[in-house]
Amino acid sequence: MTTETPHWYTSSYSGNGGQCVEVATNLAAPHGIVPIRDSKNATGPALTVPATAFTTFVTGVRTGDFDTA
């Protein structure tokens, strides 16, 4: 990844039920990546995706592209 420290946060939409992911968007602009991890395993591995892919994913969520109903 990078030597810069990720600043992790959980969505405000999280119901605090323990099934959440955390993201560190502070690395998007300077490094072009967005680390993602399981909030229940803060010391576990992080998946790092390109910032452009993360933006596309968030846009899809907001526009309902993944709705199954």
PyMOL Python script that loads the backbone (N, CA, C, O; Angstrom):
from pymol import cmd

cmd.read_pdbstr("""\
ATOM      1  N   MET A   1       0.852  -1.164   0.000  1.00  0.00           N
ATOM      2  CA  MET A   1       0.000   0.000   0.000  1.00  0.00           C
ATOM      3  C   MET A   1       0.901   1.231   0.000  1.00  0.00           C
ATOM      4  O   MET A   1       1.653   1.430  -0.955  1.00  0.00           O
ATOM      5  N   THR A   2       0.852   2.047   1.019  1.00  0.00           N
ATOM      6  CA  THR A   2       1.646   3.260   1.123  1.00  0.00           C
ATOM      7  C   THR A   2       2.069   3.449   2.573  1.00  0.00           C
ATOM      8  O   THR A   2       1.526   2.811   3.475  1.00  0.00           O
ATOM      9  N   THR A   3       3.026   4.317   2.787  1.00  0.00           N
ATOM     10  CA  THR A   3       3.463   4.561   4.162  1.00  0.00           C
ATOM     11  C   THR A   3       2.541   5.548   4.877  1.00  0.00           C
ATOM     12  O   THR A   3       2.613   5.685   6.098  1.00  0.00           O
ATOM     13  N   GLU A   4       1.688   6.228   4.141  1.00  0.00           N
ATOM     14  CA  GLU A   4       0.733   7.150   4.752  1.00  0.00           C
ATOM     15  C   GLU A   4      -0.336   6.350   5.501  1.00  0.00           C
ATOM     16  O   GLU A   4      -0.790   5.313   5.015  1.00  0.00           O
ATOM     17  N   THR A   5      -0.735   6.826   6.672  1.00  0.00           N
ATOM     18  CA  THR A   5      -1.692   6.117   7.513  1.00  0.00           C
ATOM     19  C   THR A   5      -3.115   6.306   7.004  1.00  0.00           C
ATOM     20  O   THR A   5      -3.561   7.439   6.823  1.00  0.00           O
ATOM     21  N   PRO A   6      -3.832   5.210   6.771  1.00  0.00           N
ATOM     22  CA  PRO A   6      -5.244   5.343   6.397  1.00  0.00           C
ATOM     23  C   PRO A   6      -6.067   5.878   7.565  1.00  0.00           C
ATOM     24  O   PRO A   6      -5.829   5.512   8.716  1.00  0.00           O
ATOM     25  N   HIS A   7      -7.025   6.734   7.270  1.00  0.00           N
ATOM     26  CA  HIS A   7      -7.949   7.248   8.283  1.00  0.00           C
ATOM     27  C   HIS A   7      -9.272   6.534   8.038  1.00  0.00           C
ATOM     28  O   HIS A   7     -10.047   6.914   7.161  1.00  0.00           O
ATOM     29  N   TRP A   8      -9.513   5.502   8.824  1.00  0.00           N
ATOM     30  CA  TRP A   8     -10.663   4.627   8.625  1.00  0.00           C
ATOM     31  C   TRP A   8     -11.947   5.240   9.149  1.00  0.00           C
ATOM     32  O   TRP A   8     -11.947   5.901  10.188  1.00  0.00           O
ATOM     33  N   TYR A   9     -13.053   5.020   8.426  1.00  0.00           N
ATOM     34  CA  TYR A   9     -14.357   5.393   8.949  1.00  0.00           C
ATOM     35  C   TYR A   9     -15.420   4.434   8.428  1.00  0.00           C
ATOM     36  O   TYR A   9     -15.262   3.810   7.379  1.00  0.00           O
ATOM     37  N   THR A  10     -16.493   4.335   9.179  1.00  0.00           N
ATOM     38  CA  THR A  10     -17.643   3.508   8.832  1.00  0.00           C
ATOM     39  C   THR A  10     -18.776   4.433   8.415  1.00  0.00           C
ATOM     40  O   THR A  10     -18.915   5.525   8.967  1.00  0.00           O
ATOM     41  N   SER A  11     -19.565   4.028   7.477  1.00  0.00           N
ATOM     42  CA  SER A  11     -20.675   4.838   6.993  1.00  0.00           C
ATOM     43  C   SER A  11     -21.622   5.230   8.122  1.00  0.00           C
ATOM     44  O   SER A  11     -21.853   4.463   9.057  1.00  0.00           O
ATOM     45  N   SER A  12     -22.158   6.428   8.014  1.00  0.00           N
ATOM     46  CA  SER A  12     -23.150   6.870   8.998  1.00  0.00           C
ATOM     47  C   SER A  12     -24.453   6.085   8.844  1.00  0.00           C
ATOM     48  O   SER A  12     -25.308   6.136   9.728  1.00  0.00           O
ATOM     49  N   TYR A  13     -24.617   5.364   7.739  1.00  0.00           N
ATOM     50  CA  TYR A  13     -25.794   4.531   7.521  1.00  0.00           C
ATOM     51  C   TYR A  13     -25.661   3.170   8.192  1.00  0.00           C
ATOM     52  O   TYR A  13     -26.612   2.389   8.220  1.00  0.00           O
ATOM     53  N   SER A  14     -24.497   2.892   8.723  1.00  0.00           N
ATOM     54  CA  SER A  14     -24.270   1.618   9.392  1.00  0.00           C
ATOM     55  C   SER A  14     -25.135   1.539  10.637  1.00  0.00           C
ATOM     56  O   SER A  14     -25.174   2.474  11.438  1.00  0.00           O
ATOM     57  N   GLY A  15     -25.817   0.434  10.794  1.00  0.00           N
ATOM     58  CA  GLY A  15     -26.697   0.270  11.945  1.00  0.00           C
ATOM     59  C   GLY A  15     -25.965  -0.210  13.181  1.00  0.00           C
ATOM     60  O   GLY A  15     -26.599  -0.548  14.181  1.00  0.00           O
ATOM     61  N   ASN A  16     -24.645  -0.246  13.132  1.00  0.00           N
ATOM     62  CA  ASN A  16     -23.818  -0.697  14.241  1.00  0.00           C
ATOM     63  C   ASN A  16     -24.144  -2.142  14.615  1.00  0.00           C
ATOM     64  O   ASN A  16     -24.058  -2.531  15.779  1.00  0.00           O
ATOM     65  N   GLY A  17     -24.521  -2.930  13.599  1.00  0.00           N
ATOM     66  CA  GLY A  17     -24.848  -4.326  13.835  1.00  0.00           C
ATOM     67  C   GLY A  17     -23.664  -5.249  13.648  1.00  0.00           C
ATOM     68  O   GLY A  17     -23.803  -6.468  13.757  1.00  0.00           O
ATOM     69  N   GLY A  18     -22.496  -4.683  13.367  1.00  0.00           N
ATOM     70  CA  GLY A  18     -21.298  -5.491  13.249  1.00  0.00           C
ATOM     71  C   GLY A  18     -21.023  -6.031  11.860  1.00  0.00           C
ATOM     72  O   GLY A  18     -20.008  -6.695  11.652  1.00  0.00           O
ATOM     73  N   GLN A  19     -21.897  -5.765  10.908  1.00  0.00           N
ATOM     74  CA  GLN A  19     -21.679  -6.235   9.551  1.00  0.00           C
ATOM     75  C   GLN A  19     -21.374  -5.045   8.655  1.00  0.00           C
ATOM     76  O   GLN A  19     -22.148  -4.717   7.756  1.00  0.00           O
ATOM     77  N   CYS A  20     -20.254  -4.409   8.905  1.00  0.00           N
ATOM     78  CA  CYS A  20     -19.909  -3.174   8.218  1.00  0.00           C
ATOM     79  C   CYS A  20     -18.526  -3.273   7.587  1.00  0.00           C
ATOM     80  O   CYS A  20     -17.716  -4.138   7.922  1.00  0.00           O
ATOM     81  N   VAL A  21     -18.298  -2.369   6.680  1.00  0.00           N
ATOM     82  CA  VAL A  21     -16.956  -2.202   6.150  1.00  0.00           C
ATOM     83  C   VAL A  21     -16.494  -0.799   6.506  1.00  0.00           C
ATOM     84  O   VAL A  21     -17.303   0.096   6.750  1.00  0.00           O
ATOM     85  N   GLU A  22     -15.194  -0.624   6.532  1.00  0.00           N
ATOM     86  CA  GLU A  22     -14.605   0.685   6.759  1.00  0.00           C
ATOM     87  C   GLU A  22     -13.800   1.040   5.520  1.00  0.00           C
ATOM     88  O   GLU A  22     -13.224   0.169   4.868  1.00  0.00           O
ATOM     89  N   VAL A  23     -13.767   2.323   5.204  1.00  0.00           N
ATOM     90  CA  VAL A  23     -12.979   2.797   4.076  1.00  0.00           C
ATOM     91  C   VAL A  23     -12.048   3.900   4.541  1.00  0.00           C
ATOM     92  O   VAL A  23     -12.298   4.562   5.548  1.00  0.00           O
ATOM     93  N   ALA A  24     -10.977   4.087   3.799  1.00  0.00           N
ATOM     94  CA  ALA A  24     -10.021   5.148   4.089  1.00  0.00           C
ATOM     95  C   ALA A  24      -9.856   5.992   2.835  1.00  0.00           C
ATOM     96  O   ALA A  24      -8.949   5.767   2.034  1.00  0.00           O
ATOM     97  N   THR A  25     -10.745   6.968   2.677  1.00  0.00           N
ATOM     98  CA  THR A  25     -10.740   7.772   1.460  1.00  0.00           C
ATOM     99  C   THR A  25      -9.646   8.832   1.431  1.00  0.00           C
ATOM    100  O   THR A  25      -9.450   9.487   0.407  1.00  0.00           O
ATOM    101  N   ASN A  26      -8.937   9.009   2.533  1.00  0.00           N
ATOM    102  CA  ASN A  26      -7.884  10.023   2.554  1.00  0.00           C
ATOM    103  C   ASN A  26      -6.722   9.679   1.619  1.00  0.00           C
ATOM    104  O   ASN A  26      -5.889  10.539   1.337  1.00  0.00           O
ATOM    105  N   LEU A  27      -6.655   8.445   1.137  1.00  0.00           N
ATOM    106  CA  LEU A  27      -5.573   8.052   0.235  1.00  0.00           C
ATOM    107  C   LEU A  27      -5.984   8.152  -1.230  1.00  0.00           C
ATOM    108  O   LEU A  27      -5.165   7.906  -2.116  1.00  0.00           O
ATOM    109  N   ALA A  28      -7.249   8.510  -1.503  1.00  0.00           N
ATOM    110  CA  ALA A  28      -7.737   8.563  -2.880  1.00  0.00           C
ATOM    111  C   ALA A  28      -7.026   9.639  -3.705  1.00  0.00           C
ATOM    112  O   ALA A  28      -6.505   9.350  -4.782  1.00  0.00           O
ATOM    113  N   ALA A  29      -7.003  10.847  -3.217  1.00  0.00           N
ATOM    114  CA  ALA A  29      -6.393  11.926  -3.997  1.00  0.00           C
ATOM    115  C   ALA A  29      -4.872  11.794  -4.128  1.00  0.00           C
ATOM    116  O   ALA A  29      -4.348  11.881  -5.239  1.00  0.00           O
ATOM    117  N   PRO A  30      -4.151  11.586  -3.020  1.00  0.00           N
ATOM    118  CA  PRO A  30      -2.695  11.552  -3.165  1.00  0.00           C
ATOM    119  C   PRO A  30      -2.138  10.271  -3.789  1.00  0.00           C
ATOM    120  O   PRO A  30      -1.055  10.293  -4.373  1.00  0.00           O
ATOM    121  N   HIS A  31      -2.868   9.152  -3.674  1.00  0.00           N
ATOM    122  CA  HIS A  31      -2.310   7.876  -4.131  1.00  0.00           C
ATOM    123  C   HIS A  31      -3.198   7.121  -5.121  1.00  0.00           C
ATOM    124  O   HIS A  31      -2.767   6.120  -5.693  1.00  0.00           O
ATOM    125  N   GLY A  32      -4.431   7.588  -5.328  1.00  0.00           N
ATOM    126  CA  GLY A  32      -5.320   6.954  -6.282  1.00  0.00           C
ATOM    127  C   GLY A  32      -5.869   5.613  -5.838  1.00  0.00           C
ATOM    128  O   GLY A  32      -6.259   4.799  -6.675  1.00  0.00           O
ATOM    129  N   ILE A  33      -5.907   5.367  -4.524  1.00  0.00           N
ATOM    130  CA  ILE A  33      -6.404   4.105  -3.993  1.00  0.00           C
ATOM    131  C   ILE A  33      -7.389   4.356  -2.857  1.00  0.00           C
ATOM    132  O   ILE A  33      -7.365   5.407  -2.216  1.00  0.00           O
ATOM    133  N   VAL A  34      -8.258   3.368  -2.619  1.00  0.00           N
ATOM    134  CA  VAL A  34      -9.177   3.399  -1.481  1.00  0.00           C
ATOM    135  C   VAL A  34      -9.095   2.041  -0.794  1.00  0.00           C
ATOM    136  O   VAL A  34      -9.599   1.051  -1.323  1.00  0.00           O
ATOM    137  N   PRO A  35      -8.464   1.985   0.379  1.00  0.00           N
ATOM    138  CA  PRO A  35      -8.442   0.740   1.145  1.00  0.00           C
ATOM    139  C   PRO A  35      -9.813   0.484   1.785  1.00  0.00           C
ATOM    140  O   PRO A  35     -10.487   1.415   2.225  1.00  0.00           O
ATOM    141  N   ILE A  36     -10.209  -0.785   1.829  1.00  0.00           N
ATOM    142  CA  ILE A  36     -11.481  -1.206   2.419  1.00  0.00           C
ATOM    143  C   ILE A  36     -11.191  -2.395   3.324  1.00  0.00           C
ATOM    144  O   ILE A  36     -10.419  -3.282   2.961  1.00  0.00           O
ATOM    145  N   ARG A  37     -11.816  -2.414   4.517  1.00  0.00           N
ATOM    146  CA  ARG A  37     -11.598  -3.544   5.431  1.00  0.00           C
ATOM    147  C   ARG A  37     -12.870  -3.878   6.189  1.00  0.00           C
ATOM    148  O   ARG A  37     -13.810  -3.084   6.233  1.00  0.00           O
ATOM    149  N   ASP A  38     -12.887  -5.046   6.776  1.00  0.00           N
ATOM    150  CA  ASP A  38     -13.990  -5.511   7.609  1.00  0.00           C
ATOM    151  C   ASP A  38     -13.899  -4.805   8.958  1.00  0.00           C
ATOM    152  O   ASP A  38     -12.858  -4.855   9.612  1.00  0.00           O
ATOM    153  N   SER A  39     -14.968  -4.155   9.375  1.00  0.00           N
ATOM    154  CA  SER A  39     -14.930  -3.402  10.632  1.00  0.00           C
ATOM    155  C   SER A  39     -14.765  -4.306  11.854  1.00  0.00           C
ATOM    156  O   SER A  39     -14.326  -3.848  12.908  1.00  0.00           O
ATOM    157  N   LYS A  40     -15.117  -5.589  11.715  1.00  0.00           N
ATOM    158  CA  LYS A  40     -14.974  -6.519  12.848  1.00  0.00           C
ATOM    159  C   LYS A  40     -13.538  -7.007  13.001  1.00  0.00           C
ATOM    160  O   LYS A  40     -13.192  -7.600  14.023  1.00  0.00           O
ATOM    161  N   ASN A  41     -12.700  -6.765  11.994  1.00  0.00           N
ATOM    162  CA  ASN A  41     -11.329  -7.255  12.017  1.00  0.00           C
ATOM    163  C   ASN A  41     -10.377  -6.131  11.630  1.00  0.00           C
ATOM    164  O   ASN A  41      -9.770  -6.153  10.560  1.00  0.00           O
ATOM    165  N   ALA A  42     -10.258  -5.154  12.514  1.00  0.00           N
ATOM    166  CA  ALA A  42      -9.466  -3.958  12.219  1.00  0.00           C
ATOM    167  C   ALA A  42      -7.979  -4.251  11.993  1.00  0.00           C
ATOM    168  O   ALA A  42      -7.289  -3.455  11.356  1.00  0.00           O
ATOM    169  N   THR A  43      -7.487  -5.351  12.492  1.00  0.00           N
ATOM    170  CA  THR A  43      -6.079  -5.683  12.282  1.00  0.00           C
ATOM    171  C   THR A  43      -5.886  -6.655  11.120  1.00  0.00           C
ATOM    172  O   THR A  43      -4.764  -7.052  10.803  1.00  0.00           O
ATOM    173  N   GLY A  44      -6.996  -7.029  10.495  1.00  0.00           N
ATOM    174  CA  GLY A  44      -6.933  -7.962   9.373  1.00  0.00           C
ATOM    175  C   GLY A  44      -6.545  -7.271   8.087  1.00  0.00           C
ATOM    176  O   GLY A  44      -6.194  -6.091   8.091  1.00  0.00           O
ATOM    177  N   PRO A  45      -6.605  -7.993   6.993  1.00  0.00           N
ATOM    178  CA  PRO A  45      -6.184  -7.449   5.704  1.00  0.00           C
ATOM    179  C   PRO A  45      -7.154  -6.394   5.183  1.00  0.00           C
ATOM    180  O   PRO A  45      -8.330  -6.370   5.543  1.00  0.00           O
ATOM    181  N   ALA A  46      -6.637  -5.539   4.340  1.00  0.00           N
ATOM    182  CA  ALA A  46      -7.449  -4.531   3.670  1.00  0.00           C
ATOM    183  C   ALA A  46      -7.389  -4.782   2.175  1.00  0.00           C
ATOM    184  O   ALA A  46      -6.334  -5.107   1.629  1.00  0.00           O
ATOM    185  N   LEU A  47      -8.520  -4.628   1.525  1.00  0.00           N
ATOM    186  CA  LEU A  47      -8.600  -4.709   0.082  1.00  0.00           C
ATOM    187  C   LEU A  47      -8.358  -3.301  -0.451  1.00  0.00           C
ATOM    188  O   LEU A  47      -9.014  -2.356  -0.013  1.00  0.00           O
ATOM    189  N   THR A  48      -7.449  -3.152  -1.365  1.00  0.00           N
ATOM    190  CA  THR A  48      -7.159  -1.839  -1.927  1.00  0.00           C
ATOM    191  C   THR A  48      -7.656  -1.795  -3.363  1.00  0.00           C
ATOM    192  O   THR A  48      -7.255  -2.610  -4.194  1.00  0.00           O
ATOM    193  N   VAL A  49      -8.534  -0.837  -3.650  1.00  0.00           N
ATOM    194  CA  VAL A  49      -9.089  -0.701  -4.994  1.00  0.00           C
ATOM    195  C   VAL A  49      -8.713   0.663  -5.565  1.00  0.00           C
ATOM    196  O   VAL A  49      -8.488   1.611  -4.813  1.00  0.00           O
ATOM    197  N   PRO A  50      -8.646   0.765  -6.886  1.00  0.00           N
ATOM    198  CA  PRO A  50      -8.394   2.077  -7.492  1.00  0.00           C
ATOM    199  C   PRO A  50      -9.508   3.053  -7.127  1.00  0.00           C
ATOM    200  O   PRO A  50     -10.675   2.667  -7.059  1.00  0.00           O
ATOM    201  N   ALA A  51      -9.156   4.301  -6.894  1.00  0.00           N
ATOM    202  CA  ALA A  51     -10.141   5.313  -6.506  1.00  0.00           C
ATOM    203  C   ALA A  51     -11.234   5.444  -7.557  1.00  0.00           C
ATOM    204  O   ALA A  51     -12.393   5.668  -7.207  1.00  0.00           O
ATOM    205  N   THR A  52     -10.897   5.309  -8.835  1.00  0.00           N
ATOM    206  CA  THR A  52     -11.903   5.420  -9.888  1.00  0.00           C
ATOM    207  C   THR A  52     -12.921   4.288  -9.793  1.00  0.00           C
ATOM    208  O   THR A  52     -14.112   4.513 -10.010  1.00  0.00           O
ATOM    209  N   ALA A  53     -12.475   3.084  -9.473  1.00  0.00           N
ATOM    210  CA  ALA A  53     -13.394   1.949  -9.315  1.00  0.00           C
ATOM    211  C   ALA A  53     -14.296   2.158  -8.110  1.00  0.00           C
ATOM    212  O   ALA A  53     -15.483   1.836  -8.172  1.00  0.00           O
ATOM    213  N   PHE A  54     -13.763   2.690  -7.017  1.00  0.00           N
ATOM    214  CA  PHE A  54     -14.566   2.948  -5.829  1.00  0.00           C
ATOM    215  C   PHE A  54     -15.633   3.998  -6.129  1.00  0.00           C
ATOM    216  O   PHE A  54     -16.780   3.858  -5.706  1.00  0.00           O
ATOM    217  N   THR A  55     -15.258   5.044  -6.853  1.00  0.00           N
ATOM    218  CA  THR A  55     -16.209   6.088  -7.232  1.00  0.00           C
ATOM    219  C   THR A  55     -17.327   5.514  -8.094  1.00  0.00           C
ATOM    220  O   THR A  55     -18.495   5.852  -7.903  1.00  0.00           O
ATOM    221  N   THR A  56     -16.978   4.652  -9.036  1.00  0.00           N
ATOM    222  CA  THR A  56     -17.975   4.009  -9.886  1.00  0.00           C
ATOM    223  C   THR A  56     -18.914   3.148  -9.057  1.00  0.00           C
ATOM    224  O   THR A  56     -20.123   3.149  -9.292  1.00  0.00           O
ATOM    225  N   PHE A  57     -18.378   2.419  -8.098  1.00  0.00           N
ATOM    226  CA  PHE A  57     -19.191   1.579  -7.219  1.00  0.00           C
ATOM    227  C   PHE A  57     -20.163   2.437  -6.402  1.00  0.00           C
ATOM    228  O   PHE A  57     -21.355   2.131  -6.353  1.00  0.00           O
ATOM    229  N   VAL A  58     -19.682   3.488  -5.772  1.00  0.00           N
ATOM    230  CA  VAL A  58     -20.535   4.349  -4.945  1.00  0.00           C
ATOM    231  C   VAL A  58     -21.625   4.983  -5.807  1.00  0.00           C
ATOM    232  O   VAL A  58     -22.775   5.072  -5.376  1.00  0.00           O
ATOM    233  N   THR A  59     -21.287   5.418  -6.996  1.00  0.00           N
ATOM    234  CA  THR A  59     -22.282   5.986  -7.904  1.00  0.00           C
ATOM    235  C   THR A  59     -23.351   4.956  -8.229  1.00  0.00           C
ATOM    236  O   THR A  59     -24.536   5.285  -8.256  1.00  0.00           O
ATOM    237  N   GLY A  60     -22.949   3.713  -8.476  1.00  0.00           N
ATOM    238  CA  GLY A  60     -23.905   2.642  -8.755  1.00  0.00           C
ATOM    239  C   GLY A  60     -24.832   2.367  -7.592  1.00  0.00           C
ATOM    240  O   GLY A  60     -26.021   2.109  -7.783  1.00  0.00           O
ATOM    241  N   VAL A  61     -24.288   2.421  -6.384  1.00  0.00           N
ATOM    242  CA  VAL A  61     -25.123   2.221  -5.189  1.00  0.00           C
ATOM    243  C   VAL A  61     -26.147   3.348  -5.085  1.00  0.00           C
ATOM    244  O   VAL A  61     -27.327   3.101  -4.835  1.00  0.00           O
ATOM    245  N   ARG A  62     -25.697   4.567  -5.274  1.00  0.00           N
ATOM    246  CA  ARG A  62     -26.593   5.723  -5.141  1.00  0.00           C
ATOM    247  C   ARG A  62     -27.693   5.739  -6.192  1.00  0.00           C
ATOM    248  O   ARG A  62     -28.806   6.189  -5.917  1.00  0.00           O
ATOM    249  N   THR A  63     -27.398   5.259  -7.379  1.00  0.00           N
ATOM    250  CA  THR A  63     -28.399   5.292  -8.462  1.00  0.00           C
ATOM    251  C   THR A  63     -29.247   4.025  -8.523  1.00  0.00           C
ATOM    252  O   THR A  63     -30.134   3.908  -9.368  1.00  0.00           O
ATOM    253  N   GLY A  64     -28.975   3.075  -7.626  1.00  0.00           N
ATOM    254  CA  GLY A  64     -29.789   1.861  -7.545  1.00  0.00           C
ATOM    255  C   GLY A  64     -29.408   0.776  -8.537  1.00  0.00           C
ATOM    256  O   GLY A  64     -30.199  -0.135  -8.780  1.00  0.00           O
ATOM    257  N   ASP A  65     -28.226   0.850  -9.113  1.00  0.00           N
ATOM    258  CA  ASP A  65     -27.795  -0.144 -10.093  1.00  0.00           C
ATOM    259  C   ASP A  65     -27.726  -1.563  -9.523  1.00  0.00           C
ATOM    260  O   ASP A  65     -27.773  -2.531 -10.283  1.00  0.00           O
ATOM    261  N   PHE A  66     -27.617  -1.701  -8.220  1.00  0.00           N
ATOM    262  CA  PHE A  66     -27.469  -3.014  -7.613  1.00  0.00           C
ATOM    263  C   PHE A  66     -28.727  -3.509  -6.921  1.00  0.00           C
ATOM    264  O   PHE A  66     -28.715  -4.559  -6.278  1.00  0.00           O
ATOM    265  N   ASP A  67     -29.820  -2.753  -7.052  1.00  0.00           N
ATOM    266  CA  ASP A  67     -31.091  -3.175  -6.449  1.00  0.00           C
ATOM    267  C   ASP A  67     -31.549  -4.475  -7.099  1.00  0.00           C
ATOM    268  O   ASP A  67     -31.508  -4.618  -8.321  1.00  0.00           O
ATOM    269  N   THR A  68     -31.977  -5.403  -6.285  1.00  0.00           N
ATOM    270  CA  THR A  68     -32.415  -6.703  -6.808  1.00  0.00           C
ATOM    271  C   THR A  68     -33.923  -6.875  -6.739  1.00  0.00           C
ATOM    272  O   THR A  68     -34.457  -7.853  -7.261  1.00  0.00           O
ATOM    273  N   ALA A  69     -34.604  -5.957  -6.114  1.00  0.00           N
ATOM    274  CA  ALA A  69     -36.070  -6.077  -5.973  1.00  0.00           C
ATOM    275  C   ALA A  69     -36.779  -5.487  -7.153  1.00  0.00           C
ATOM    276  O   ALA A  69     -38.009  -5.500  -7.204  1.00  0.00           O
TER     277      ALA A  69
END
""", "prot")
cmd.dss("prot")
cmd.show_as("cartoon", "prot")
cmd.util.cbc("prot")
cmd.orient("prot")
